[in-house]
Each structure stands twice: as C-alpha cells, then as structure tokens.
Amino acid sequence: MSEEEDQAKIEEEVTEETNGEEGSEEEEHDDAEREVASSMVSSWGYDREGETLSVQFVNGHQQSYQCSPALWEEAKEAPSPGHFMHENLL
C-alpha cells in the first residue's frame, strides 16, 4: 500500500469513529434538560440510566417521575407538556 493509500485509510477510520461518537452525544443531548412552551412546565430532562423524568414547574417546584424511554419519546413529541403530564404521570 502506498503512503497516500495508508493516509486515506486512516482518515476513513477516523471519520467512522467520529460519526459513531457524534450519534451517542446527540442522543445524550436530546435527553438533556430543555425549556418547554407550557403554562405548567418550564423545563424537563430525562435520565435514561435511571429512567427518570425531572420536571421544573413554572411555580418553581421540581419533581422527578419514573418514566420509561418509550414514554419519554412520547413526551418530547407532545403538543402540550402539561396535558401529557396529567394524562401519563400525575
């Protein structure tokens, strides 16, 4: 293999490794605490390891709830975080 081919192979491997790492960071970031547009909830975030949803309410109260990963995925797509909480967690 020529020196140029060796360098191309190394660059390809680094790109593959970097792409794999970015995907996991994106997933973790997707679960990070985020502000939401709600009259009841100001922000929430998810801990996949503990399967816990942490909620910051607009009145300043903080609460954690057991929440499966599937339910968290539904929560992120809910048009109304408050309504979602009433229907699924409270």
CORLIN-V591863 format. One record per backbone hydrogen bond with DSSP energy under -0.5 kcal/mol. NH is the residue of the N-H (numbers start at 1). CO is the residue of the C=O. Records with the same first field share a line. If there is no record, write none. Layout:
# CORLIN-V591863
NH: CO, CO
This chain:
# CORLIN-V591863
6: 2
7: 3
8: 4
9: 5
10: 6
11: 7
12: 8
13: 9
14: 10
15: 11
16: 12
17: 13
18: 14
19: 15
20: 16
21: 17
22: 18
23: 19
24: 20
25: 21
26: 22
27: 23
28: 24
29: 25
30: 26
31: 27, 28
32: 28, 29
34: 44
36: 42
38: 36
42: 56
43: 56
44: 34
45: 54
46: 31
47: 52
48: 46
51: 47
52: 47
53: 65
54: 45, 52
55: 63
56: 43
57: 55, 61
58: 40
60: 57
63: 55
65: 53
67: 51
72: 68
73: 69
74: 70
75: 71
76: 72
77: 73, 74
78: 74, 75
84: 80
85: 81
86: 82
87: 83
88: 84
89: 85
90: 85
